[in-house]
Each structure stands twice: as C-alpha cells, then as structure tokens.
Amino acid sequence: MTELRSSCSQDYSARGGNEADRIFTSHFNRLALDPATPEKVEILDTTLRDGEQTPGVALSLDDKVRIAQLLDELGVDVIEAGFPRTSKGEQEAIRRISSLGLRAKVCGLARCSKEDIDSAVDSGVNYVHTFIATSEGHMKNKLKMTREQVKARAVDAVEYARSRGVIVEFSCEDGTRTDLDFLKEMHVAVQEAGVHKINLPDTVGTMSPAAMEYLVSEVMKVTKVPLSAHCHDDFGLAVANSLAAVRKGARQVHVCINGLGERAGNAALEEVVMGLLAFMNTRTNVDTRKLGMTSRAVSRMTGMAIPDTKAIVGNNAFAHESGIHVHGVLKDPSTYEAFSPELVGMQRNIVIGKHTGAHSVKEKLGQYGICLPDDMLGSVVEKIKRLAESGKEVDDAELVALAMHIQGQADKERRHVKLKEFTVFTGMNITPTSTVIIEVDGKTVRSSEVGIGPVDAALNAIRSAVSESITLVEYRLNAITGGSDALCEVTVKLRMNGDEKVMSVGKSIGSDIVLTSVDAAMGAVDRLLSRHKT
C-alpha cells in the first residue's frame, strides 16, 4: 500500500521512507482539495472483462489466470474476471481464478437475469456486478422496456443475487445519459433491495470532468452505499472523470491495466492510482512499485503495445534528451520529473539525440566507465548531433564506440579475452549445445553449455568460461538489409555482479546471427573484464 505523509506537503513521500520515492506536485493541488473526497478508495480492475473486449485481444485461459495473479499481487481490491454467461470457456476461466484463493474478491458480470447471476455464482465468484440500461435511448431502442419494468428487473436481480450469498454491485448502464431523477430513483430502489455498491458508468465516455463532479454530487444525495465510477476514454477523459468522481465522494474506481477496453479504452489503472495519490492524497491498496512490471506483463499477454509516450509506464515517461533537462534532472529530479521513476517500478533513461548536451553524454558514458576530458566530450557531442540530424539514432554501443574512437583507443586496446574456438550444435529434437575455448590473459579455458537456442547456448558457454558473475542485461538483434541473406546487427549489454555501475556493451554486424552474437558478446566481455580489473 502506498500513501502520502500529508495532504499539505508539496513533496509527497511514498511508503518506505526511501528518499528517491517522491512525488513533486504543484502546490495548487492542495488548494483544490474537496472535503467530500475520501481518504481511501478501492480499485476494481476489469482488465479480464472490459479489457478483453479490446478489439484484437483474445486471452487464453492460462493468460487470464496469470493476469489475475498479477492483479492480486499488485493489490487491487476486486478482479472482474469476466462475463460467465457468454461461454463455457469463460466460466471455466472464472472458476480457475476463483479457486486460486486470491486476496482480492473475484467478480462476475451479469445482466439482470437469474440465469446470468446463476452462471456467475456457479463459477465460484464471491462478487456479482449486475447491470441494466437506464437511458431513454437504451430502454426504448434496445430493451423495449418502460422505466417501471427496468426498475423492477433491477430490484429482482439485486434481491436474487443477495439470496445467493454474494456481494452485489449494481450499474445503471449508460448512467451519464440517464435522466437525473430516474437515475436517483434507480439508486434508491436497488439500495432498498439490499445492494452493497452502486456503479455510475460513463458507458460511452460522454462526460466532462466538471459534469462528472456535478452528477456525482447529485447522486450522492441519495446514495448511501459506496459509489463506483466506470469511465470510458472516448474523449480522452476517462482518468480525469474518474478522479472527478472520487473528488466528489466516489469510493471505488473501475480501471484496466494500460487503459485497455472497448473502443478508446477504459480509465488506466496506473494513471488513476497515481493521480489519486499525487493530486488528492487519496490512498489505495495498490503497490505502485509493481505498476511498471504489471503493465509490461499485460502488454505481452494481450499483444497490445504500450505507447512510448504513455503516462506512468511508457518508455519515454522518464526519458530525457534535452541538454537543459538532463542537466536539471541529474542535479534535482524534481526539476523535470513529476515523481520518481522508482515509485512506479520504472527507470530514468538519458537519451542520446540531436538535443543532447555534454551532461547527457558524460552521464551515459560514465555508466560504462568512460571518462573523457572536456575537449573530447565536446567532439563526441558534436558528432552525435550530426548523426541525429541525418536521421540516425545513436544507441549506447555506438556512443561507446564513438567515444573510444575519439579517444584513440578503438584500435589500440589490448584484448584480455580472445575466442580461440567455437562450435554450436542444434536441430530438431536436439538440445542446443555450444562449446568454446577462450583465452583469458593467456590462460586457456574450455566450456560447454546448453541453452534454449543456439545463441543462448553460445552466450551461456562464454559466461561459464569467463565468469559466472557476468549477467546479460540486454540482447538486441536488428536486420540491416532485406532478404534471406540480410546483414544483422547484434548488441549485447553485460553487467558484473549485478552492479549497474559496472557494465559494458558490445556490437557486431554480420550475416550469421549466431557468429555475430558471439562476436558482440566477446567484445562486451573484454571491455567488462578490462574495466572490472581497474
């Protein structure tokens, strides 16, 4: 659980007392605090239900189980695991999730019908979210029902779900386009039927934050059970509307990891949780340090890439290229960061490009143990700017090679590690195995290792021969040319003893992926040992 020290503090500290874990919000936020805002809200995650309705997303049963476990570890309060009535496969997935013994409550979505509710409860959930549309357009054109019929159906459903012994949450679908008096009437009716929570859905994302604050203030006059907010992002306001609802008294928010969901998506869990924390001093049970890891895992399983510019968890969220910005953030992170990347399980990234200054280059080269005098540093910066302006991206390996070239060491460095022999065996029904003979400072070492593929086996063999303390940080393969005989570019980044301050990078270009990978790895190993010895 992450919380703030004080609602009046400008530099908010997260749980744990770590000096790096800080939020640097504007002092104007505390001037806009509302007494109706709760100190703590619950998080209902619907990634497995609304999130799976994202066009192009189809999760396997195992993926659903793993995501449910990740959400539970993250600290969400309720996991909406699916819509059981839709299929036998959905019921089986929910049954599996319900049997895991998770801390979070497991919820099933159900229309206002006994059959739907039975499908949910029989799947093992301890929480049912039932709904019926209440806007005039939906009632007239979709349901073909009157207001009284809709209200009676909702009351019957809530009462029946309660009789099945589960927690019951009710939603007026398309609530933000429902007549206000009828919306209040529905809230009163389902409360009298014994509902535990009521959800206010902005089903088509048609609200502004100001309108959401007004609507929540109005329905709160008759809503005595906890109110939820369920916002869609059709106008890019799902997170803003969720925060607006909490500001006026909502005590639960429906969210999806990475903002997945139908059409433009739902409110993003990571943005809602951090917004509540930073702007309102409102706590949740979510462990914010796991946001980055959970986001990336869900992205892999759904096949939906995280945009680089995505707030909180995007690759560029803590990336700095401008020389002025880098200079500032290295001296004091609050100058150009709203909060510490460690707070959300991310890392700061100094990017080398056309806006790069000397501070950026010095910091990046320092990570690889390279220290250049000011005149050489200036030459590196100028070369980087020329390359960037021509459209070339300069990565770490190229930066190191460039620095070494300017320093006059590229051709003069003495190799401590030399590859004398190398073989690899692979094929169908054969465990990839590699054997290397390596000379380390004149001493010959032989090693054989297996791997999940020929490259992995080769890298394992090299590591075994040289040092078990070497860790592979990054392996990147790019095709330079097209066709079956394409040239490939391999970059290998290594670390010694898990120490981020002792790293090296090697790069090689060739037509054979395995040999090129070995060549890049050997370059990185040689630089790593050379640096480690000094």
C-alpha positions as CSV (number, residue, x, y, z in Angstrom):
1,M,0.0,0.0,0.0
2,T,1.3,3.4,-0.9
3,E,0.3,6.6,0.9
4,L,1.3,10.2,1.4
5,R,2.6,11.8,4.6
6,S,0.4,14.8,4.5
7,S,-2.1,16.5,2.2
8,C,-0.3,19.8,2.8
9,S,3.1,18.6,1.7
10,Q,4.4,19.7,-1.7
11,D,7.0,16.9,-1.9
12,Y,5.0,13.8,-1.1
13,S,6.8,10.7,0.1
14,A,5.7,7.2,-0.6
15,R,5.7,4.3,2.0
16,G,9.1,3.0,2.9
17,G,10.9,6.3,3.6
18,N,13.1,5.9,0.5
19,E,14.4,9.4,-0.4
20,A,14.1,8.5,-4.1
21,D,10.4,7.7,-3.9
22,R,8.9,11.2,-4.0
23,I,6.2,13.0,-5.8
24,F,6.7,16.6,-6.8
25,T,3.2,18.1,-7.3
26,S,2.1,21.6,-7.7
27,H,1.2,23.4,-4.5
28,F,-2.1,24.5,-6.2
29,N,-3.4,20.9,-6.0
30,R,-3.9,21.2,-2.2
31,L,-5.8,24.4,-2.7
32,A,-8.4,22.5,-4.8
33,L,-9.0,19.6,-2.3
34,D,-12.6,18.9,-1.6
35,P,-14.0,17.8,1.8
36,A,-16.1,15.2,0.0
37,T,-13.0,13.3,-1.2
38,P,-12.5,10.0,0.6
39,E,-9.1,9.3,2.2
40,K,-9.1,5.8,0.6
41,V,-10.7,4.2,-2.4
42,E,-11.0,0.7,-3.7
43,I,-9.8,-0.4,-7.1
44,L,-12.0,-2.8,-9.2
45,D,-9.9,-4.0,-12.2
46,T,-11.8,-5.1,-15.2
47,T,-8.9,-5.9,-17.5
48,L,-10.1,-9.5,-17.8
49,R,-13.6,-8.4,-18.7
50,D,-13.8,-5.0,-20.3
51,G,-10.1,-5.1,-21.2
52,E,-10.5,-8.3,-23.1
53,Q,-13.2,-6.6,-25.2
54,T,-10.4,-4.5,-26.7
55,P,-10.5,-5.2,-30.5
56,G,-7.8,-7.7,-31.3
57,V,-7.4,-9.1,-27.8
58,A,-8.2,-12.7,-27.0
59,L,-6.6,-14.1,-23.9
60,S,-6.0,-17.8,-23.3
61,L,-7.2,-19.5,-20.0
62,D,-3.6,-19.5,-18.7
63,D,-3.1,-15.9,-19.6
64,K,-6.3,-15.0,-17.7
65,V,-5.1,-16.9,-14.6
66,R,-1.7,-15.3,-14.7
67,I,-3.1,-11.8,-15.1
68,A,-5.4,-12.4,-12.2
69,Q,-2.4,-13.4,-10.1
70,L,-0.5,-10.3,-11.1
71,L,-3.5,-8.1,-10.3
72,D,-3.8,-9.7,-6.9
73,E,-0.1,-9.2,-6.2
74,L,-0.5,-5.6,-7.4
75,G,-3.1,-5.1,-4.7
76,V,-6.4,-4.4,-6.5
77,D,-9.4,-5.0,-4.3
78,V,-11.8,-6.6,-6.8
79,I,-10.9,-8.5,-10.0
80,E,-13.8,-8.5,-12.5
81,A,-12.8,-11.9,-14.1
82,G,-15.3,-12.0,-16.9
83,F,-18.9,-12.3,-18.1
84,P,-19.7,-16.0,-17.2
85,R,-22.9,-16.3,-19.2
86,T,-21.1,-15.7,-22.5
87,S,-19.5,-19.1,-22.9
88,K,-18.4,-22.3,-21.2
89,G,-14.8,-21.2,-21.7
90,E,-15.4,-18.0,-19.8
91,Q,-17.0,-19.9,-17.0
92,E,-14.0,-22.3,-16.8
93,A,-11.5,-19.4,-16.7
94,I,-13.5,-17.7,-13.9
95,R,-13.8,-21.0,-12.0
96,R,-10.0,-21.4,-12.2
97,I,-9.4,-17.8,-11.0
98,S,-11.9,-18.2,-8.2
99,S,-10.1,-21.3,-7.0
100,L,-6.8,-19.6,-6.6
101,G,-7.5,-18.3,-3.1
102,L,-6.6,-14.7,-4.0
103,R,-6.8,-11.9,-1.5
104,A,-8.8,-9.8,-4.0
105,K,-12.5,-10.5,-4.4
106,V,-13.4,-12.2,-7.7
107,C,-16.3,-10.7,-9.6
108,G,-18.5,-11.9,-12.4
109,L,-20.6,-9.6,-14.6
110,A,-24.2,-10.5,-15.0
111,R,-27.3,-8.9,-16.7
112,C,-30.4,-8.5,-14.5
113,S,-31.5,-12.1,-15.0
114,K,-31.4,-15.2,-12.8
115,E,-29.7,-17.2,-15.5
116,D,-26.8,-14.7,-15.7
117,I,-26.5,-14.4,-11.9
118,D,-26.5,-18.2,-11.5
119,S,-23.8,-18.6,-14.1
120,A,-21.6,-16.2,-12.2
121,V,-22.2,-17.6,-8.7
122,D,-21.9,-21.2,-10.0
123,S,-18.5,-20.2,-11.4
124,G,-17.3,-19.7,-7.9
125,V,-17.2,-15.9,-7.7
126,N,-17.9,-14.1,-4.4
127,Y,-19.0,-10.8,-6.0
128,V,-21.6,-10.2,-8.8
129,H,-21.8,-7.0,-10.8
130,T,-25.2,-6.8,-12.4
131,F,-26.5,-4.1,-14.7
132,I,-29.3,-2.9,-16.9
133,A,-29.5,0.1,-19.2
134,T,-31.4,3.2,-17.9
135,S,-31.0,5.9,-20.6
136,E,-34.1,6.7,-22.7
137,G,-32.3,5.6,-25.9
138,H,-31.3,2.2,-24.5
139,M,-34.6,1.5,-22.8
140,K,-36.6,2.4,-25.9
141,N,-34.4,1.1,-28.7
142,K,-32.6,-1.8,-27.2
143,L,-34.6,-3.2,-24.2
144,K,-38.1,-2.2,-25.4
145,M,-38.9,-1.7,-21.8
146,T,-40.5,1.1,-19.7
147,R,-38.9,2.8,-16.7
148,E,-41.0,0.8,-14.3
149,Q,-40.1,-2.5,-16.0
150,V,-36.4,-1.6,-15.9
151,K,-36.6,-0.7,-12.2
152,A,-38.5,-3.9,-11.3
153,R,-36.0,-6.0,-13.2
154,A,-33.1,-4.4,-11.4
155,V,-34.7,-4.8,-7.9
156,D,-35.4,-8.5,-8.6
157,A,-31.9,-9.1,-9.8
158,V,-30.3,-7.5,-6.7
159,E,-32.6,-9.4,-4.4
160,Y,-31.8,-12.7,-6.1
161,A,-28.1,-12.1,-6.1
162,R,-28.2,-11.3,-2.4
163,S,-30.1,-14.5,-1.8
164,R,-27.1,-16.4,-3.5
165,G,-24.8,-15.1,-0.7
166,V,-22.5,-12.8,-2.7
167,I,-21.5,-9.2,-2.7
168,V,-23.7,-7.3,-5.1
169,E,-22.8,-4.2,-7.2
170,F,-25.3,-2.7,-9.5
171,S,-24.9,-0.4,-12.5
172,C,-27.3,1.8,-14.5
173,E,-25.7,1.2,-17.9
174,D,-25.3,4.5,-19.8
175,G,-25.9,6.2,-16.5
176,T,-24.3,9.5,-17.6
177,R,-27.0,9.9,-20.3
178,T,-29.9,8.8,-18.0
179,D,-32.5,11.3,-16.7
180,L,-31.2,12.5,-13.3
181,D,-34.5,12.0,-11.4
182,F,-34.8,8.4,-12.8
183,L,-31.1,7.8,-12.0
184,K,-31.7,8.8,-8.4
185,E,-34.9,6.7,-8.3
186,M,-33.0,3.6,-9.5
187,H,-30.3,4.2,-6.9
188,V,-32.9,4.4,-4.1
189,A,-34.7,1.3,-5.4
190,V,-31.6,-1.0,-5.5
191,Q,-30.5,0.2,-2.1
192,E,-33.8,-0.8,-0.7
193,A,-33.3,-4.2,-2.3
194,G,-30.0,-4.6,-0.4
195,V,-27.3,-3.7,-2.9
196,H,-23.8,-3.4,-1.5
197,K,-22.3,-0.9,-4.0
198,I,-23.7,1.2,-6.9
199,N,-21.6,1.9,-10.0
200,L,-22.0,5.0,-12.1
201,P,-20.9,4.2,-15.7
202,D,-19.9,6.7,-18.3
203,T,-20.5,3.9,-20.8
204,V,-19.7,5.9,-24.0
205,G,-17.3,8.4,-22.4
206,T,-19.6,11.4,-22.9
207,M,-18.9,13.3,-19.8
208,S,-16.6,16.2,-19.0
209,P,-14.9,16.3,-15.5
210,A,-17.0,19.3,-14.5
211,A,-20.1,17.5,-15.5
212,M,-19.0,14.3,-13.6
213,E,-18.4,16.3,-10.5
214,Y,-21.9,17.7,-10.7
215,L,-23.6,14.4,-11.4
216,V,-21.7,12.6,-8.6
217,S,-22.7,15.4,-6.2
218,E,-26.3,14.9,-7.1
219,V,-26.5,11.1,-6.9
220,M,-24.5,11.2,-3.6
221,K,-27.6,12.9,-2.1
222,V,-29.5,9.6,-2.3
223,T,-26.7,7.1,-2.4
224,K,-25.7,5.8,1.0
225,V,-23.7,2.7,-0.1
226,P,-20.3,3.1,-1.7
227,L,-20.4,4.7,-5.2
228,S,-18.2,3.4,-8.0
229,A,-17.1,5.2,-11.2
230,H,-16.7,3.4,-14.5
231,C,-15.3,5.7,-17.2
232,H,-14.5,5.2,-20.9
233,D,-11.9,7.2,-22.8
234,D,-13.8,8.2,-26.0
235,F,-12.8,11.8,-25.5
236,G,-9.5,11.0,-23.6
237,L,-11.1,11.9,-20.3
238,A,-11.6,8.5,-18.6
239,V,-8.9,9.2,-16.0
240,A,-9.9,12.8,-15.4
241,N,-13.6,11.8,-15.0
242,S,-12.6,9.0,-12.6
243,L,-10.6,11.5,-10.5
244,A,-13.5,13.9,-10.6
245,A,-15.9,11.3,-9.4
246,V,-13.6,10.5,-6.4
247,R,-13.2,14.2,-5.7
248,K,-17.0,14.4,-5.0
249,G,-17.2,11.2,-3.0
250,A,-16.9,8.0,-5.1
251,R,-15.2,5.3,-3.1
252,Q,-14.3,2.8,-5.8
253,V,-13.0,3.2,-9.4
254,H,-13.2,0.7,-12.2
255,V,-10.0,0.5,-14.2
256,C,-8.0,-1.5,-16.8
257,I,-4.2,-2.0,-16.9
258,N,-2.8,0.2,-19.7
259,G,-6.2,1.7,-20.4
260,L,-7.4,-1.4,-22.3
261,G,-11.1,-1.7,-23.1
262,E,-13.7,-1.2,-25.8
263,R,-13.3,1.5,-28.4
264,A,-10.9,4.0,-27.0
265,G,-10.5,2.0,-23.7
266,N,-11.2,2.4,-20.0
267,A,-9.5,4.5,-17.3
268,A,-6.0,3.3,-17.0
269,L,-5.3,1.8,-13.6
270,E,-1.7,3.2,-13.3
271,E,-2.9,6.7,-14.1
272,V,-5.9,6.6,-11.8
273,V,-3.9,5.3,-8.8
274,M,-1.0,7.8,-9.3
275,G,-3.5,10.6,-9.9
276,L,-5.3,9.9,-6.7
277,L,-2.1,9.7,-4.8
278,A,-0.5,12.8,-6.2
279,F,-3.4,15.2,-6.5
280,M,-5.8,14.2,-3.8
281,N,-3.7,12.4,-1.1
282,T,-6.2,9.5,-1.6
283,R,-4.8,6.1,-0.8
284,T,-5.3,2.7,-2.5
285,N,-4.1,-0.8,-1.7
286,V,-2.1,-0.8,-4.9
287,D,1.7,-1.3,-4.6
288,T,2.8,1.4,-7.1
289,R,6.3,-0.1,-7.4
290,K,4.8,-3.0,-9.3
291,L,3.0,-0.9,-11.9
292,G,5.7,-1.0,-14.5
293,M,6.2,-4.8,-14.3
294,T,2.4,-5.5,-14.3
295,S,1.9,-3.1,-17.3
296,R,4.6,-4.8,-19.3
297,A,3.3,-8.3,-18.5
298,V,-0.2,-7.5,-19.5
299,S,1.1,-5.8,-22.7
300,R,2.9,-9.0,-23.6
301,M,0.0,-11.3,-23.0
302,T,-2.6,-9.1,-24.8
303,G,-0.3,-8.2,-27.7
304,M,-1.2,-4.6,-27.2
305,A,2.0,-2.5,-27.2
306,I,2.4,0.3,-24.7
307,P,2.9,3.6,-26.5
308,D,6.3,5.2,-25.8
309,T,4.5,8.4,-24.6
310,K,2.1,6.6,-22.3
311,A,1.9,8.3,-18.9
312,I,3.4,6.5,-15.9
313,V,4.6,3.3,-17.7
314,G,5.6,4.4,-21.3
315,N,9.3,4.1,-22.4
316,N,9.5,7.8,-22.6
317,A,7.8,8.6,-19.3
318,F,11.2,9.2,-17.7
319,A,13.3,9.7,-20.8
320,H,15.3,12.9,-21.1
321,E,17.2,14.1,-24.2
322,S,17.4,17.9,-24.0
323,G,20.6,19.0,-22.5
324,I,18.9,21.6,-20.2
325,H,16.5,18.9,-18.9
326,V,19.2,16.3,-18.4
327,H,21.4,18.8,-16.5
328,G,18.5,19.7,-14.3
329,V,17.2,16.2,-13.6
330,L,20.6,14.9,-12.7
331,K,21.0,17.7,-10.1
332,D,17.5,17.5,-8.8
333,P,14.9,15.1,-10.3
334,S,12.0,17.4,-9.3
335,T,13.1,19.9,-12.0
336,Y,11.8,17.9,-14.9
337,E,10.0,14.9,-13.3
338,A,6.6,14.8,-11.6
339,F,7.6,11.9,-9.5
340,S,10.4,9.4,-9.1
341,P,10.5,6.6,-11.6
342,E,11.3,4.1,-8.8
343,L,7.9,4.9,-7.3
344,V,6.2,3.1,-10.2
345,G,8.8,0.4,-11.0
346,M,10.4,2.3,-13.9
347,Q,13.9,3.7,-14.6
348,R,15.2,7.1,-15.7
349,N,16.6,7.0,-19.2
350,I,19.1,9.5,-20.6
351,V,18.5,9.5,-24.4
352,I,21.2,10.5,-26.8
353,G,20.0,12.6,-29.8
354,K,20.0,15.9,-31.5
355,H,19.1,17.8,-28.4
356,T,21.8,16.1,-26.3
357,G,24.2,18.2,-24.3
358,A,27.5,17.4,-22.6
359,H,25.9,16.5,-19.3
360,S,23.9,13.8,-21.0
361,V,26.9,12.3,-22.8
362,K,29.0,12.5,-19.7
363,E,26.4,10.7,-17.6
364,K,25.8,8.0,-20.2
365,L,29.5,7.3,-20.8
366,G,30.0,7.2,-17.0
367,Q,27.7,4.3,-16.8
368,Y,30.2,2.4,-18.9
369,G,33.3,3.6,-17.0
370,I,34.4,6.0,-19.7
371,C,35.6,9.5,-18.7
372,L,36.6,12.0,-21.4
373,P,38.3,15.3,-21.0
374,D,36.0,18.3,-21.9
375,D,37.5,18.8,-25.3
376,M,36.9,15.2,-26.3
377,L,33.5,15.3,-24.7
378,G,32.6,18.2,-26.9
379,S,33.8,16.4,-30.0
380,V,31.5,13.4,-29.1
381,V,28.5,15.7,-28.6
382,E,29.1,17.4,-32.0
383,K,29.4,14.1,-33.8
384,I,26.2,12.8,-32.1
385,K,24.2,15.9,-33.2
386,R,25.4,15.5,-36.8
387,L,24.4,11.8,-36.8
388,A,21.0,12.6,-35.2
389,E,20.3,15.4,-37.7
390,S,20.8,12.9,-40.5
391,G,18.1,10.7,-39.1
392,K,20.5,8.2,-37.3
393,E,19.6,7.0,-33.8
394,V,22.7,6.7,-31.6
395,D,22.4,3.8,-29.1
396,D,24.7,3.0,-26.2
397,A,27.0,0.8,-28.2
398,E,27.5,3.4,-30.9
399,L,28.1,6.1,-28.3
400,V,30.8,3.9,-26.6
401,A,32.4,3.1,-29.9
402,L,32.3,6.8,-30.9
403,A,33.9,7.8,-27.6
404,M,36.6,5.2,-27.9
405,H,37.4,6.3,-31.5
406,I,37.7,9.9,-30.5
407,Q,39.8,8.9,-27.5
408,G,42.1,7.0,-29.9
409,Q,41.6,3.7,-28.2
410,A,39.5,1.7,-30.6
411,D,42.4,0.1,-32.4
412,K,44.9,0.2,-29.6
413,E,43.1,-1.5,-26.8
414,R,44.7,-4.7,-25.7
415,R,42.3,-7.7,-25.6
416,H,42.2,-9.5,-22.3
417,V,39.8,-12.1,-23.7
418,K,40.2,-13.9,-27.0
419,L,38.0,-16.5,-28.6
420,K,40.1,-19.4,-29.9
421,E,37.5,-22.0,-30.9
422,F,33.7,-22.0,-31.1
423,T,31.1,-24.7,-32.1
424,V,27.4,-25.0,-31.7
425,F,25.0,-27.9,-32.3
426,T,21.3,-27.5,-32.8
427,G,18.4,-29.0,-34.8
428,M,15.1,-30.8,-34.4
429,N,14.8,-32.8,-31.1
430,I,18.4,-31.8,-30.2
431,T,19.2,-29.6,-27.2
432,P,21.2,-26.6,-28.5
433,T,24.8,-27.1,-27.1
434,S,27.8,-24.8,-27.5
435,T,31.5,-25.4,-26.8
436,V,34.0,-22.6,-26.6
437,I,37.8,-22.3,-26.0
438,I,38.7,-18.9,-24.7
439,E,42.0,-17.4,-23.7
440,V,41.8,-15.1,-20.7
441,D,45.0,-13.2,-20.2
442,G,47.0,-16.0,-21.7
443,K,45.2,-18.8,-19.8
444,T,43.1,-21.2,-21.9
445,V,39.6,-22.2,-20.7
446,R,37.2,-24.6,-22.2
447,S,33.5,-24.7,-21.5
448,S,30.3,-26.4,-22.9
449,E,26.8,-25.2,-22.1
450,V,23.2,-25.8,-23.3
451,G,20.5,-23.2,-24.0
452,I,17.0,-22.6,-25.3
453,G,18.5,-21.9,-28.7
454,P,22.0,-21.7,-30.4
455,V,22.6,-18.1,-29.4
456,D,21.6,-18.7,-25.8
457,A,23.8,-21.8,-25.6
458,A,26.8,-19.8,-27.0
459,L,26.3,-16.9,-24.6
460,N,26.0,-19.4,-21.7
461,A,29.2,-21.1,-22.7
462,I,31.1,-17.8,-22.9
463,R,29.8,-16.8,-19.5
464,S,30.7,-20.1,-18.0
465,A,34.3,-19.9,-19.3
466,V,34.9,-16.3,-18.3
467,S,32.9,-15.6,-15.1
468,E,29.6,-16.7,-13.6
469,S,29.3,-13.2,-12.2
470,I,28.5,-11.8,-15.6
471,T,24.9,-11.1,-16.3
472,L,23.2,-10.4,-19.6
473,V,21.3,-7.1,-19.3
474,E,20.2,-6.7,-22.9
475,Y,20.4,-8.6,-26.2
476,R,19.1,-6.8,-29.3
477,L,19.0,-8.1,-32.9
478,N,18.2,-5.8,-35.9
479,A,18.1,-6.6,-39.6
480,I,20.1,-4.1,-41.6
481,T,19.3,-5.2,-45.1
482,G,16.4,-7.3,-46.6
483,G,16.3,-10.8,-48.0
484,S,17.3,-14.2,-46.7
485,D,21.0,-13.1,-46.8
486,A,20.3,-10.0,-44.8
487,L,23.0,-8.5,-42.6
488,C,22.2,-8.4,-38.9
489,E,23.3,-6.0,-36.2
490,V,23.7,-7.5,-32.7
491,T,24.1,-5.5,-29.5
492,V,25.0,-7.2,-26.2
493,K,25.0,-5.4,-22.9
494,L,26.6,-7.1,-19.8
495,R,26.8,-6.3,-16.1
496,M,29.2,-7.6,-13.5
497,N,27.9,-8.9,-10.1
498,G,24.5,-7.2,-10.7
499,D,26.2,-3.8,-10.3
500,E,24.7,-1.2,-12.6
501,K,27.9,0.8,-12.3
502,V,30.0,-2.0,-13.9
503,M,28.5,-2.5,-17.3
504,S,29.8,-2.9,-20.9
505,V,28.4,-3.1,-24.3
506,G,29.5,-4.9,-27.5
507,K,28.2,-4.6,-31.0
508,S,28.8,-6.5,-34.2
509,I,27.5,-6.7,-37.8
510,G,27.4,-9.9,-39.9
511,S,25.4,-12.3,-42.0
512,D,25.3,-15.1,-39.4
513,I,23.2,-14.4,-36.3
514,V,25.0,-16.9,-34.1
515,L,28.5,-15.8,-35.0
516,T,27.6,-12.2,-34.9
517,S,26.1,-12.6,-31.5
518,V,29.3,-14.4,-30.2
519,D,31.5,-11.6,-31.7
520,A,29.4,-8.9,-30.0
521,A,29.4,-10.8,-26.7
522,M,33.2,-11.3,-26.8
523,G,33.7,-7.5,-27.3
524,A,31.4,-6.8,-24.3
525,V,33.2,-9.4,-22.1
526,D,36.6,-8.0,-22.9
527,R,35.5,-4.4,-22.0
528,L,33.8,-5.6,-18.9
529,L,36.8,-7.5,-17.6
530,S,39.1,-4.7,-18.5
531,R,37.0,-2.3,-16.5
532,H,36.5,-4.7,-13.6
533,K,40.2,-5.2,-13.2
534,T,40.8,-1.4,-13.0
